[in-house]
Amino acid sequence: MLSDEDKKDVVANKANYSLDEIEKELSVICVRKKVNFTNDDTTSDNAADAPIVYNLDAHQADATPAWLKAVDNIKNRND
């Protein structure tokens, strides 16, 4: 979210800062840079919110291989 240039001063002086001071400095930089904290993966989450649609009239794809259908057709002709 922040570039190395943005963090340069904090990183250079990290030995002089406490953890709270580092957090404050980085927070101020984030506010000044108007950093967007939203997750980039939210587009995939939006798909999960979409309604699920079922269609009972749709033709289901037959997973039976063509060669097996041919064998069944030959078997049925002989019966």
N, C-alpha and C positions, 0 to 999 in steps of 0.2 A: 504494500500500500504506500509505503514511503520509499523514495529512492535512496541510494547510498549517499548522494549529495545532501539530501534532507537530514539524514542521520549523522552526517560527518562530525558535527560539533559535539554531539552527545557521545558518540563512540570515542572520539579523541579525549574526552574528559570523563570517561566513565569511572575512572579511579577516584575522581574528585567528587562524584555525586553519590548520594545514597540511592537506594532502589526507588524510594518515593520521589526523589528529585528527577531521576531518569524518567519515571512514568509521567511526571508533570511536564517535563520538557517535550517528550514525545507527544503527549496529548495536545499541548499548545501547537506544535507543528502540524498535527493532524487537523486541528480546527482551522488553522490559517490556510492550509492547503485544501480544505473542504474535502477531506478523504471520505469516500463512500464505503461504509462498512458492510454493505449487503454482500451476501455470498454470491459469487459468480455462477454457482450451480443452481440458482433458484429457478431457472427456466425448466429444468427437469422436474422440479417439484410442482410446477404449475400443471404439468401433464398429469400428475397424480390427482390433482383436484378436479380434473375434467370428469364429467359423468361417464359411466360405463353404459354402453348401448348394446342391447342384445337383440338379435333378429332371429326369430324362430322359423321364418320362412326361407331363410337363406340355404342354399345347397351346400352341404358340408363336403369339403374336399375328401375324396376317397384315398386313403393311404395305402390301399391294396395295390401291389405292383401289377403291372400289365401282364406279365408272364403268369402270375398266379390266377388272374382272371381268366386267361386263356385256358389254363389247366382245368379250372372249374367249369368253363363252358363245354369243354370236351367231355369231362366227367358227366355233366348233366345230359348231354346228348346220348351218352351210352346207357344211362339209367332208364 
